[in-house]
Amino acid sequence: MSTDATGLLSKLIRFDTTSRYSNLQLIEWVRDYLAGFGLTSRLTYNDDGSKANLFARIGPDDMPLIVLSGHTDVVPIDGQVWHYPHSN
């Protein structure tokens, strides 16, 4: 399994997690990626099961832990004019 940061980020940003859509494809991919390193994850779902949070732990249960928290959704840009440089 590749741990190249650029390759990993490239894969992650390909998931369309605009907030009006489900994030399950991304969450399940990350869960499986972590499983490749022997880590187990727990998913909690919203009421209709279309979105999930992922909880993973590294290390023994009896040790203190640090929580890294983020979100997987992005806001829609409908009606906004965005420009970015194109690479050749």
Contacts in CASP RR format, 6 or more apart in sequence:
PFRMAT RR
TARGET T0000
AUTHOR 0000-0000-0000
METHOD contacts of the structure
MODEL  1
MSTDATGLLSKLIRFDTTSRYSNLQLIEWVRDYLAGFGLTSRLTYNDDGS
KANLFARIGPDDMPLIVLSGHTDVVPIDGQVWHYPHSN
1 33 0 8 1.000
1 36 0 8 1.000
1 37 0 8 1.000
2 8 0 8 1.000
11 29 0 8 1.000
12 26 0 8 1.000
12 30 0 8 1.000
15 23 0 8 1.000
15 25 0 8 1.000
15 26 0 8 1.000
15 29 0 8 1.000
15 72 0 8 1.000
17 23 0 8 1.000
17 26 0 8 1.000
17 72 0 8 1.000
17 73 0 8 1.000
17 74 0 8 1.000
18 73 0 8 1.000
18 74 0 8 1.000
18 75 0 8 1.000
18 76 0 8 1.000
19 73 0 8 1.000
19 74 0 8 1.000
19 75 0 8 1.000
19 76 0 8 1.000
20 76 0 8 1.000
22 50 0 8 1.000
22 51 0 8 1.000
23 51 0 8 1.000
23 52 0 8 1.000
23 72 0 8 1.000
23 73 0 8 1.000
24 49 0 8 1.000
24 50 0 8 1.000
24 51 0 8 1.000
24 52 0 8 1.000
26 72 0 8 1.000
27 43 0 8 1.000
27 51 0 8 1.000
27 52 0 8 1.000
27 53 0 8 1.000
27 54 0 8 1.000
27 72 0 8 1.000
30 41 0 8 1.000
30 54 0 8 1.000
31 41 0 8 1.000
31 43 0 8 1.000
31 54 0 8 1.000
31 56 0 8 1.000
34 40 0 8 1.000
34 41 0 8 1.000
34 56 0 8 1.000
35 41 0 8 1.000
39 56 0 8 1.000
39 57 0 8 1.000
39 58 0 8 1.000
40 56 0 8 1.000
40 57 0 8 1.000
41 54 0 8 1.000
41 55 0 8 1.000
41 56 0 8 1.000
42 54 0 8 1.000
42 55 0 8 1.000
42 56 0 8 1.000
43 52 0 8 1.000
43 53 0 8 1.000
43 54 0 8 1.000
43 55 0 8 1.000
44 52 0 8 1.000
44 53 0 8 1.000
44 55 0 8 1.000
45 51 0 8 1.000
45 52 0 8 1.000
46 52 0 8 1.000
51 73 0 8 1.000
57 65 0 8 1.000
END
